Amino acid sequence: MKKAMVYGNGVSGKGARKLLEHLKYEVIMVDDNTALSSKEAYKYLDEVEFFIKSPGIPYNELVKVVQDKKIKIIDEIELAYNYIVDEKLPVKLIAITGTNGKSTTTAKIADMLNFAGYKASFAGNIGVSLAETVLEKPDLDFIALELSSFQLENIEDFKPYISMIINLGPDHIERYSSFDEYYDTKFNILKNQSNDCYFIENIDDPEIEKRKNKIKTTSLKVSKFNLADVYVKDDKIFFKNEYITNRKNLSLKGMHNLENILFMVATAKIIGVESSIIKEFLSVASPLEHRTELFHTYGKIEFINDSKATNIDSTRFALEANKNCLLICGGYNKGVDLKPLAELIKDNAKEVYLIGTIAEKIKNLLLEINYDKNKIFMLENLEATLLFLKEKLDKNSKGTVLLSPATSSYDQFKSFEHRGKVFKELVLKIFG
């Protein structure tokens, strides 16, 4: 029996295992917490045809040994794509990456296509494996596929019908030797595309435009500020010279969502969705959970869950939309420069409540730029922060409590979803 090894028993690993077992492979599952340990895995390496590494796992000692043994390493995305090709499935892939806005754009593209009458789903880094999706839903017309840079590292044959990079900003320096390496990895999304494919190009983004020579396929350009194929003028959205809708009619608010919407419109137009359907959908599309999500009020105090903000640019959007807020910020140290975050806090936050392993670092940077030390609170975790706020605030207080961490959650939580869920549960428990 053919054998394969899957390293990592998360969403991606579980999906890979299901598809491999469907293909009659014996799967050796490796996970130091829930399966065969990575130390025990060494003795099985000579038996396996290939090795699937889950995207969140770094290139550690086991992976390096696999590389030394010349065992083929692929990702679950590549495995699922090859299955689509081999089985001649009708589905077309719409691949989405970028630093911010991936999840919203991915989910809303799938929603929009279903709204327009197609059979569509979303998968990938948004929390559903591509392998499981194609196995369980073989008759889909489209899959909107969110891809992280980690998932794009081992691309070989993967070729989406439409690809896009929403934007590029500093992130994941703990994984890459430089931001240029991180940005270049994102561009793997289009490495196999040909003239029968499409790339949606954000001409407002300097890092994307620096790499535009990598675009070898049909390009559809989008811009919030300049004339393009999809653009904004006088608060109206146009496709070429055709009016689509007015910004005031959009249910998804904010400049960051406007950028996402341009990609949604471009995708719809490539596929052939009528403008009237696009306009109607954009008036009713609902925001994602954990992304500037207003979920509770206590008297005149609003609570906003922005746990999806795992980098500084994401928190920038939330702070600029909620000036003079009480900001809860911090988490895992990703190794990025936090000075821009300190400046953002100084310019926008009435007070800041710091949690996680980078709390002390943010505090010191705030003090260096003369942010009032009496407005900095070191509470370590969400529960202590919210209990403190309960003592401080009453129903006659007015303002916004914003959780927008600006970094990953792995020091205290399993994921940003877990962090957001805990935050919402604690707010409801403590504030009623």
HUZIQUI-V156560 format. One record per residue. N is the residue number from 1. OMEGA is omega as a letter, one per 20 degrees, with the letter a starting at -180 (999 if undefined). Layout:
# HUZIQUI-V156560
n = {N:N}
omega = {OMEGA:OMEGA}
This chain:
# HUZIQUI-V156560
n = {1:2:3:4:5:6:7:8:9:10:11:12:13:14:15:16:17:18:19:20:21:22:23:24:25:26:27:28:29:30:31:32:33:34:35:36:37:38:39:40:41:42:43:44:45:46:47:48:49:50:51:52:53:54:55:56:57:58:59:60:61:62:63:64:65:66:67:68:69:70:71:72:73:74:75:76:77:78:79:80:81:82:83:84:85:86:87:88:89:90:91:92:93:94:95:96:97:98:99:100:101:102:103:104:105:106:107:108:109:110:111:112:113:114:115:116:117:118:119:120:121:122:123:124:125:126:127:128:129:130:131:132:133:134:135:136:137:138:139:140:141:142:143:144:145:146:147:148:149:150:151:152:153:154:155:156:157:158:159:160:161:162:163:164:165:166:167:168:169:170:171:172:173:174:175:176:177:178:179:180:181:182:183:184:185:186:187:188:189:190:191:192:193:194:195:196:197:198:199:200:201:202:203:204:205:206:207:208:209:210:211:212:213:214:215:216:217:218:219:220:221:222:223:224:225:226:227:228:229:230:231:232:233:234:235:236:237:238:239:240:241:242:243:244:245:246:247:248:249:250:251:252:253:254:255:256:257:258:259:260:261:262:263:264:265:266:267:268:269:270:271:272:273:274:275:276:277:278:279:280:281:282:283:284:285:286:287:288:289:290:291:292:293:294:295:296:297:298:299:300:301:302:303:304:305:306:307:308:309:310:311:312:313:314:315:316:317:318:319:320:321:322:323:324:325:326:327:328:329:330:331:332:333:334:335:336:337:338:339:340:341:342:343:344:345:346:347:348:349:350:351:352:353:354:355:356:357:358:359:360:361:362:363:364:365:366:367:368:369:370:371:372:373:374:375:376:377:378:379:380:381:382:383:384:385:386:387:388:389:390:391:392:393:394:395:396:397:398:399:400:401:402:403:404:405:406:407:408:409:410:411:412:413:414:415:416:417:418:419:420:421:422:423:424:425:426:427:428:429:430:431:432}
omega = {r:a:r:r:r:a:a:a:r:a:a:a:r:r:r:a:a:a:r:r:r:r:r:r:r:a:r:a:a:r:a:a:a:a:r:a:a:r:r:a:a:a:r:a:a:a:a:r:r:a:r:r:r:a:a:a:r:r:a:a:r:a:r:r:r:r:a:a:r:r:a:r:r:r:r:r:r:r:a:r:r:r:r:a:a:a:a:r:a:a:r:a:r:a:a:r:a:r:a:r:a:a:r:a:r:a:a:r:r:r:a:a:r:r:a:r:r:r:a:r:r:a:r:a:r:r:r:a:r:a:a:a:a:r:a:a:a:a:a:r:a:r:r:a:r:a:r:r:r:a:a:a:a:r:r:a:a:a:r:r:r:r:r:r:a:a:r:r:a:r:r:r:r:a:a:a:a:r:r:r:r:a:a:r:r:a:r:a:a:a:a:a:r:a:r:r:a:r:r:a:r:a:r:a:a:a:r:a:r:a:a:r:r:a:a:a:r:a:r:a:r:r:r:a:a:r:a:r:r:a:r:r:a:r:r:r:a:r:a:r:a:r:r:a:r:a:a:r:a:r:r:a:r:a:r:r:r:r:r:a:r:r:r:r:r:r:a:a:r:a:r:r:a:a:r:r:r:a:a:r:a:r:a:a:a:r:r:r:r:r:a:a:r:a:a:r:r:a:r:a:r:r:a:r:r:a:r:r:a:r:a:a:r:r:r:a:a:a:a:r:a:a:r:a:r:a:r:a:r:a:a:r:a:r:a:r:a:r:r:r:r:r:r:r:a:a:a:a:r:r:r:a:a:r:r:a:a:a:a:a:r:r:a:r:r:r:r:a:r:r:a:a:r:r:r:a:a:a:r:a:a:a:r:r:a:r:r:r:r:r:a:a:r:a:r:r:a:r:a:r:a:r:r:a:a:r:a:a:a:r:a:a:r:a:r:r:r:r:r:r:r:r:a:r:a:r:a:r:a:a:r:999}
